[in-house]
Amino acid sequence: MPKPQLILASTSPFRRVLLTRLGLPFETANPAVDETLLAGESPEEGALRLSEAKARAVASSYRDALIIGSDQVACLDGQIFGKPGTHDNALRQLQVMRGRRVNFFTGLCLLNARTGNAHRRGVATLVTFRNLTDQEIESYLHKEKPYNCAGSAKSEGLGIALIARIDGEDPNALIGLPLIALCDLLRIENVSVF
């Protein structure tokens, strides 16, 4: 039985590299979804909703595909840290997070576009940041420019130097695509990576 077409509803080069590790052929599509959390929505609820929204946003173009959506929200003491967009916002985020433990919650959705069934998983990763000086943060930001990254820290790059400890069930989740959970969801849809 042939494997269904697999679509990654993301323009992230980091998610694309992660998915390549599974050895399955796939295409990418831009979901163009507003990533703003709804009023009163928890980070966990928002990440799960947005992961499914991203998958559903491209479903009409891939009616027989399995579509992967993923979204990440960083949270500390109820404060949400999204993509900073600017240097000043990233600086403020990292100043607040330094020396603290931050929850990077990644929502994952595997949507069967043919049936409309959506399988969702949430994966929390707790990241303890080093107690960095303002000069260290500025230096990092000028070198990495992580302005399109939730929480302003790219652990797949120089951002790993900001981090003192990572606690979580899947190291890939922090980069934005929890592969362990994705393998589970693919199995539900009878797709094996072997």
C-alpha positions in Angstrom: 0.0 0.0 0.0 1.5 3.4 -1.0 2.2 5.9 1.7 0.0 9.0 1.6 1.5 12.3 0.6 3.1 14.1 3.6 2.9 17.9 3.8 4.7 20.1 6.4 2.6 23.2 6.9 5.5 25.4 7.8 8.1 27.6 6.2 10.6 27.0 9.0 13.9 25.7 7.7 14.5 24.1 11.1 11.3 22.1 11.0 12.1 21.0 7.5 15.5 19.7 8.6 14.0 17.9 11.5 11.4 16.2 9.4 14.1 15.1 6.9 15.5 12.9 9.6 12.6 10.5 9.4 13.5 9.7 5.8 9.9 10.2 4.5 9.3 12.2 1.3 7.4 15.4 2.0 6.6 18.8 0.7 6.2 22.1 2.5 3.4 24.6 2.3 3.0 28.0 3.8 0.0 28.0 6.2 -0.1 31.8 6.5 -2.0 31.7 9.8 -2.2 34.5 12.3 -0.3 33.2 15.3 -1.9 35.5 17.9 -3.3 33.8 20.9 -6.9 34.3 21.7 -8.0 36.3 24.8 -7.9 34.0 27.8 -6.3 31.2 25.9 -3.5 29.3 27.7 -0.2 28.8 26.0 -0.9 25.1 25.8 -4.4 25.6 24.3 -3.0 28.2 21.8 -0.1 26.1 20.6 -2.5 23.1 20.0 -5.1 25.3 18.3 -2.5 27.0 16.1 -0.8 23.7 15.1 -4.2 22.4 13.9 -5.1 25.7 12.2 -1.8 25.6 10.3 -2.5 22.1 9.1 -6.1 22.9 8.1 -5.0 26.1 6.3 -3.3 24.1 3.6 -5.7 21.1 3.5 -7.8 22.4 0.6 -4.6 22.2 -1.6 -3.7 18.7 -0.5 -7.0 16.8 -0.2 -5.5 13.3 0.2 -2.5 14.2 2.2 -1.4 13.9 5.8 -0.5 17.4 6.9 1.8 18.3 9.8 1.2 21.5 11.7 3.3 22.7 14.6 3.4 25.8 16.8 5.4 26.8 19.8 4.7 29.2 22.7 7.1 30.2 25.4 5.7 31.0 28.8 7.0 32.2 32.2 4.8 33.0 35.2 1.8 33.4 32.9 3.7 35.8 30.6 3.8 34.7 27.0 6.9 35.1 24.9 6.1 34.8 21.2 8.3 35.7 18.2 9.9 39.1 19.2 10.1 40.5 15.7 12.6 43.2 16.7 15.9 43.5 18.5 14.4 45.5 21.4 11.6 43.0 22.0 14.1 40.1 21.9 16.4 42.0 24.4 13.4 42.5 26.8 12.4 38.8 26.5 15.9 37.5 27.3 16.4 39.9 30.2 13.2 38.7 31.8 14.0 35.0 31.2 17.7 35.1 32.3 18.3 32.9 35.3 14.7 31.5 35.1 13.0 28.3 34.0 10.7 28.8 30.9 8.1 26.4 29.5 8.4 26.1 25.7 5.2 24.3 24.8 5.0 22.8 21.3 1.7 21.9 19.8 1.7 19.2 17.1 -1.1 18.2 14.7 -1.3 15.5 12.1 -4.3 16.1 9.9 -5.7 13.5 7.6 -7.1 15.9 4.9 -9.1 13.1 3.3 -11.0 12.2 6.5 -10.7 15.5 8.4 -9.4 13.6 11.4 -6.9 15.7 13.4 -4.5 14.0 15.9 -2.9 16.5 18.3 -0.2 16.3 20.9 1.4 18.8 23.2 5.0 18.5 24.3 6.4 20.7 27.1 10.1 21.5 27.3 11.4 23.3 30.4 14.4 25.5 29.6 16.6 27.0 32.4 18.4 30.1 31.1 21.8 31.1 32.3 22.0 34.3 34.4 23.4 36.4 31.5 24.6 39.9 31.5 23.0 42.6 29.3 26.3 42.6 27.3 26.1 38.8 26.7 22.5 39.1 25.6 23.3 42.0 23.2 26.2 40.1 21.7 24.0 37.0 21.2 21.3 39.0 19.5 23.7 40.7 17.2 25.2 37.4 16.1 22.1 35.2 15.9 19.2 37.7 15.2 16.6 35.3 16.5 13.7 37.7 15.9 11.4 35.0 14.3 11.9 32.5 17.1 9.5 32.1 20.1 11.4 33.3 23.2 14.3 34.7 21.2 16.5 31.7 21.8 17.5 29.4 18.9 18.8 26.3 20.6 19.7 24.8 17.3 22.3 27.6 16.9 24.3 29.9 19.2 21.2 30.1 21.5 22.3 26.9 23.1 24.9 29.0 24.9 22.1 30.9 26.6 20.8 27.7 28.2 21.9 26.0 31.4 19.5 23.1 31.3 16.8 21.5 29.1 14.2 19.1 30.5 11.8 17.4 28.2 10.7 14.2 26.6 11.9 15.1 23.1 14.9 17.3 22.3 13.4 18.1 18.9 10.4 19.8 20.4 12.4 22.8 21.5 13.5 23.3 17.9 9.8 23.2 16.9 8.9 19.7 15.7 8.6 16.9 18.3 9.6 13.9 16.2 8.8 11.3 18.9 5.2 12.4 19.1 5.1 12.7 15.3 6.1 9.1 14.9 3.3 8.1 17.3 0.8 10.1 15.3 2.0 8.7 12.0 1.5 5.2 13.4 -2.1 6.0 14.2 -2.5 6.8 10.4 -0.7 3.5 9.5 2.5 5.3 8.3 5.7 3.6 9.3 9.1 5.4 9.0 10.8 2.0 8.4 
